[in-house]
Amino acid sequence: MEEFPIIHTNFWDALIAVPAIIILIELLKVFFPKLHSWIPSVANFLGLFISIFIAHPNNLWAGIFMGVFYGNAAIGAYAGFMMAVRAYRNQDSHKHYR
């Protein structure tokens, strides 16, 4: 029986891969405006591509495992940021009603 792969998270994971996916998604949204419903899937495919071919090229299972995390982290970070921006804008526009 094969052991589980050892997966190292490092500087690449947190500070380069996830923002790179967010930037690539934003560029794709500019050039392909009808891509809106496919954004989560595209982010996961980009995460898999970056993880398998760049971050973990010698270990397929680690690449797949971390690639899904890259894509979902990018989606979650973007969604959280946009929710905070919308809440802040909504708070400022209704300030005089309180």
FILO-895033 format. One record per residue: residue number from 1; y, z, x of N, C-alpha, C, O in turn. Coordinates in Angstrom, 1 decimal, padded with zeros to 4 digits. Each point is the difference from the previous one (the first is absolute). Layout:
N
NUM, Y, Z, X, Y, Z, X, Y, Z, X, Y, Z, X
...
***
This chain:
98
1, -001.2, 000.0, 000.8, 001.2, 000.0, -000.8, 001.2, 000.0, 000.9, 000.1, 000.7, 001.0
2, 000.9, -001.5, -001.4, 001.2, -000.1, 000.8, 001.0, 001.0, -000.4, 000.2, 000.4, -001.1
3, 000.5, 000.1, 002.1, 001.1, 001.1, -000.2, 001.2, -000.7, -000.6, 000.2, -001.2, 000.1
4, 000.6, 002.1, -000.7, 001.3, -000.5, -000.5, 000.9, -000.4, 001.2, -000.1, 000.7, 001.0
5, 000.9, -001.7, -001.2, 000.9, -000.3, 001.1, 001.1, 001.0, 000.3, 000.5, 000.6, -001.0
6, -000.1, -000.4, 002.2, 001.1, 000.9, 000.3, 001.2, -000.8, -000.2, 000.2, -001.1, 000.7
7, 000.7, 001.5, -001.5, 001.3, -000.7, -000.3, 001.1, 000.8, 000.5, 000.2, 001.2, -000.4
8, 000.6, -001.7, 001.3, 001.1, 000.6, 000.6, 001.3, -000.5, -000.7, 000.2, -001.2, 000.0
9, 000.5, 002.2, -000.5, 001.3, -000.4, -000.5, 001.0, 000.3, 001.1, -000.1, 001.0, 000.7
10, 001.1, -001.9, -000.6, 000.9, 000.1, 001.1, 001.4, -000.4, -000.4, 000.3, -000.2, -001.1
11, 000.5, 000.0, 002.1, 001.4, -000.5, -000.2, 000.1, -001.3, -000.8, 000.8, -000.1, -000.8
12, -001.8, -000.8, 001.1, 000.0, -001.3, -000.6, -000.1, 000.2, -001.6, 000.7, -000.7, -000.7
13, -001.5, 001.6, 000.3, -000.3, 000.1, -001.4, 001.3, 000.4, -000.8, 000.3, -000.6, -001.0
14, 000.3, 001.6, 001.4, 001.1, 000.6, -000.7, 001.4, -000.8, 000.1, 000.7, -000.1, -000.9
15, -000.4, -000.3, 002.1, 001.3, -000.5, 000.3, 000.1, -001.5, 000.1, 001.1, -000.6, 000.1
16, -002.2, -000.1, 000.0, 000.1, -001.5, 000.2, -000.7, -000.7, -001.2, 000.6, -000.9, -000.6
17, -001.8, 001.2, 000.3, -000.8, -000.8, -000.9, 000.5, 000.1, -001.4, 000.2, -001.1, -000.7
18, 000.1, 002.2, 000.2, 000.5, 000.2, -001.4, 001.3, -000.6, -000.2, 000.2, -000.8, -001.0
19, 000.8, 001.0, 001.9, 001.3, -000.6, -000.2, -000.1, -001.6, 000.2, 000.7, -000.7, -000.7
20, -001.6, 000.3, 001.5, -000.2, -001.5, 000.2, -000.5, -000.6, -001.3, 000.4, -001.1, -000.4
21, -001.3, 001.8, -000.3, -000.5, -000.5, -001.2, 001.1, 000.0, -001.1, 000.1, -001.0, -000.8
22, 000.7, 002.0, 000.8, 001.1, 000.0, -001.0, 001.0, -001.1, 000.3, 000.4, -000.7, -001.0
23, -000.1, 000.4, 002.2, 001.0, -001.0, 000.4, -000.7, -001.4, -000.4, 000.7, -000.9, -000.5
24, -001.9, 000.7, 000.8, -000.7, -001.3, -000.3, 000.0, -000.2, -001.5, 000.2, -001.1, -000.5
25, -000.5, 002.2, -000.3, 000.0, -000.1, -001.5, 001.4, -000.4, -000.5, 000.1, -000.8, -000.9
26, 000.9, 001.4, 001.5, 001.4, -000.3, -000.4, 000.3, -001.5, 000.3, 000.7, -000.6, -000.8
27, -001.1, 000.1, 001.9, 000.2, -001.4, 000.4, -000.7, -000.9, -001.0, 000.5, -001.0, -000.4
28, -001.7, 001.4, 000.1, -000.8, -000.8, -000.9, 000.6, -000.1, -001.4, 000.0, -001.0, -000.7
29, 000.6, 002.2, 000.3, 000.7, 000.0, -001.3, 001.2, -000.9, -000.1, 000.3, -000.5, -001.0
30, 000.4, 000.4, 002.2, 001.1, -000.9, 000.0, -000.4, -001.5, -000.1, 000.6, -000.8, -000.8
31, -001.6, 000.4, 001.5, -000.5, -001.4, 000.1, -000.9, -000.3, -001.2, 000.0, -001.2, -000.4
32, -000.7, 002.1, -000.2, -000.9, -000.2, -001.1, 000.3, 001.0, -001.1, -000.7, 001.0, -000.2
33, 001.8, -001.3, -000.6, 000.4, 001.0, -001.1, -001.1, 000.3, -001.1, 000.1, 001.0, -000.6
34, -001.0, -002.0, 000.4, -001.0, 000.2, -001.0, -001.2, 000.9, 000.5, -001.0, 000.1, -000.7
35, 001.1, 000.4, 001.9, -001.0, 000.8, 000.6, -000.1, 001.4, -000.5, -000.8, 000.8, 000.5
36, 001.7, -000.4, -001.3, 000.2, 001.4, -000.4, -001.3, 000.7, -000.5, -000.2, 001.2, 000.5
37, -000.6, -001.8, -001.3, -001.2, 000.7, -000.5, -001.1, 000.1, 001.1, -000.9, 000.7, -000.1
38, 001.1, -001.5, 001.2, -001.0, 000.0, 001.1, 000.3, 000.9, 001.1, -000.7, 000.0, 001.0
39, 001.9, 000.6, -001.0, 000.5, 000.8, 001.1, -001.0, 001.0, 000.5, -000.2, 000.1, 001.2
40, -000.4, 000.8, -002.0, -001.0, 001.0, 000.5, -001.2, -000.7, 000.7, -000.4, 000.5, 001.0
41, -000.1, -001.6, -001.6, -001.1, -000.6, 000.7, 000.4, -000.7, 001.3, -000.8, 000.1, 001.0
42, 001.9, -000.7, -001.0, 000.5, -000.6, 001.3, 000.2, 001.1, 001.1, -000.3, -000.2, 001.1
43, 000.9, 001.3, -001.5, 000.2, 001.1, 000.9, -001.4, 000.5, 000.6, -000.1, 000.3, 001.2
44, -000.9, -000.2, -002.1, -001.3, 000.4, 000.5, -000.6, -001.0, 001.0, -000.6, 000.3, 001.0
45, 000.8, -001.6, -001.4, -000.5, -001.1, 000.9, 000.7, 000.1, 001.4, -000.7, -000.2, 001.0
46, 002.0, 000.3, -001.1, 000.8, 000.1, 001.3, -000.5, 001.3, 000.8, -000.1, -000.1, 001.2
47, -000.1, 001.2, -001.9, -000.5, 001.2, 000.7, -001.4, -000.2, 000.6, -000.2, 000.4, 001.1
48, -000.6, -001.1, -001.8, -001.4, -000.3, 000.6, 000.2, -001.0, 001.1, -000.7, 000.3, 001.1
49, 001.5, -001.3, -001.2, 000.2, -000.9, 001.1, 000.5, 000.7, 001.3, -000.5, -000.2, 001.1
50, 001.5, 001.0, -001.3, 000.6, 000.7, 001.2, -001.0, 001.0, 000.6, -000.1, 000.0, 001.2
51, -000.6, 000.7, -002.1, -000.9, 001.0, 000.5, -001.2, -000.6, 000.7, -000.4, 000.4, 001.1
52, -000.2, -001.4, -001.7, -001.2, -000.6, 000.5, 000.3, -000.8, 001.3, -000.8, 000.1, 001.0
53, 001.8, -000.9, -001.0, 000.3, -000.9, 001.2, 000.9, 000.6, 001.0, 000.0, -000.5, 001.2
54, 000.8, 001.5, -001.5, 001.0, 000.5, 001.0, -000.3, 001.4, 000.4, -000.2, 000.4, 001.1
55, 000.1, 000.5, -002.1, -000.1, 001.5, 000.2, -001.4, 000.4, 000.4, -000.1, 000.8, 001.0
56, -000.9, -001.3, -001.6, -001.4, 000.4, 000.3, -000.9, -001.3, 000.1, -000.9, -000.2, -000.7
57, 001.2, -000.6, 001.7, -000.8, -001.2, 000.2, -001.4, 000.1, 000.4, -000.8, -000.9, -000.2
58, 000.4, 002.1, 000.7, -001.4, 000.2, 000.5, -000.9, 000.7, -000.9, -001.1, 000.2, 000.2
59, 001.7, 000.2, -001.4, -000.8, 000.8, -000.9, 000.3, -000.5, -001.5, 001.0, 000.3, -000.5
60, -001.9, -001.1, 000.0, 000.3, -000.6, -001.4, 000.2, 001.1, -001.0, 000.9, -000.1, -000.9
61, -001.8, 001.1, 000.8, 000.1, 001.0, -001.0, 001.2, 000.8, 000.1, 000.6, 000.4, -001.0
62, -000.2, -000.1, 002.2, 001.3, 000.8, 000.2, 001.2, -000.9, -000.5, 000.9, 000.5, -000.6
63, -001.0, -001.8, 000.9, 001.0, -000.9, -000.4, 000.1, -000.2, -001.5, 001.2, 000.0, -000.5
64, -002.3, 000.0, -000.2, 000.0, -000.1, -001.4, 000.6, 001.3, -000.6, 000.8, 000.0, -000.9
65, -001.3, 001.1, 001.4, 000.4, 001.3, -000.5, 001.5, 000.2, 000.1, 000.6, 000.4, -000.9
66, -000.1, -000.6, 002.1, 001.4, 000.2, 000.3, 000.9, -001.0, -000.6, 001.1, 000.2, -000.4
67, -001.6, -001.5, 000.2, 000.7, -001.0, -000.6, 000.4, 000.3, -001.4, 001.1, -000.3, -000.5
68, -002.1, 000.9, -000.3, 000.3, 000.4, -001.3, 001.0, 001.1, -000.1, 000.9, 000.0, -000.8
69, -000.9, 000.9, 001.8, 001.0, 001.0, 000.1, 001.4, -000.6, 000.3, 001.0, 000.4, -000.6
70, -001.0, -001.3, 001.5, 001.3, -000.7, 000.4, 000.6, -000.6, -001.3, 001.2, 000.2, -000.2
71, -001.9, -001.0, -000.5, 000.5, -000.7, -001.2, 000.5, 001.0, -001.0, 001.0, -000.2, -000.6
72, -001.9, 001.2, 000.3, 000.4, 001.0, -001.1, 001.1, 000.9, 000.5, 000.8, 000.4, -000.9
73, -000.7, -000.1, 002.1, 001.1, 000.8, 000.5, 001.3, -000.8, -000.1, 001.1, 000.6, -000.4
74, -001.1, -001.9, 000.7, 001.2, -000.8, -000.2, 000.4, -000.1, -001.4, 001.2, 000.1, -000.3
75, -002.1, -000.3, -000.6, 000.3, -000.1, -001.5, 000.6, 001.4, -000.4, 001.0, 000.0, -000.7
76, -001.6, 001.1, 001.1, 000.4, 001.3, -000.5, 001.4, 000.3, 000.6, 000.8, 000.6, -000.7
77, -000.6, -000.9, 002.0, 001.3, 000.3, 000.6, 001.1, -000.8, -000.7, 001.1, 000.5, -000.2
78, -001.4, -001.8, 000.0, 001.0, -000.8, -000.7, 000.3, 000.5, -001.4, 001.2, 000.1, -000.4
79, -002.2, 000.2, -000.4, 000.1, 000.5, -001.3, 000.8, 001.3, -000.1, 000.9, 000.2, -000.8
80, -001.2, 000.7, 001.7, 000.7, 001.3, 000.1, 001.5, -000.2, 000.3, 000.8, 000.6, -000.6
81, -000.6, -001.5, 001.6, 001.4, -000.3, 000.4, 000.8, -000.5, -001.2, 001.1, 000.4, -000.3
82, -001.7, -001.4, -000.4, 000.7, -000.6, -001.1, 000.2, 000.9, -001.2, 001.0, 000.0, -000.7
83, -001.9, 000.9, 000.5, 000.1, 001.0, -001.1, 001.2, 001.0, 000.4, 000.7, 000.4, -000.9
84, -000.7, 000.0, 002.1, 001.1, 000.9, 000.4, 001.4, -000.7, -000.1, 001.0, 000.6, -000.4
85, -000.9, -001.9, 000.8, 001.2, -000.7, -000.1, 000.4, -000.1, -001.5, 001.2, 000.2, -000.3
86, -002.1, -000.6, -000.6, 000.3, -000.1, -001.4, 000.4, 001.3, -000.6, 000.9, 000.1, -000.8
87, -001.5, 001.0, 001.2, 000.3, 001.3, -000.5, 001.4, 000.4, 000.5, 000.8, 000.6, -000.8
88, -000.5, -000.9, 002.0, 001.4, 000.3, 000.5, 001.0, -000.8, -000.7, 001.1, 000.6, -000.4
89, -001.3, -001.9, 000.2, 001.0, -000.8, -000.7, 000.1, 000.5, -001.5, 001.1, 000.0, -000.5
90, -002.2, 000.3, -000.1, 000.1, 000.5, -001.4, 000.7, 001.3, -000.1, 000.8, 000.3, -000.9
91, -000.9, 000.6, 001.9, 000.7, 001.3, 000.1, 001.5, -000.2, 000.1, 000.7, 000.7, -000.7
92, -000.3, -001.6, 001.5, 001.4, -000.3, 000.2, 000.7, -000.6, -001.2, 001.1, 000.3, -000.4
93, -001.8, -001.2, -000.3, 000.5, -000.7, -001.2, 000.2, 000.9, -001.2, 000.8, -000.2, -000.9
94, -001.6, 001.3, 000.8, 000.0, 000.9, -001.1, 000.7, 001.4, 000.4, -000.1, 000.9, -000.8
95, 000.8, -000.9, 001.9, 000.6, 001.2, 000.4, 001.0, 000.6, -000.9, 000.1, 001.2, -000.2
96, 000.7, -002.1, -000.4, 001.1, 000.5, -000.9, -000.5, 000.5, -001.4, 000.8, 000.5, -000.7
97, -002.1, -000.7, 000.4, -000.5, 000.4, -001.3, -000.4, 001.5, 000.1, -000.3, 000.6, -001.1
98, 000.2, 000.0, 002.2, -000.5, 001.4, 000.1, 001.1, 001.0, -000.1, -000.3, 001.2, 000.0
***
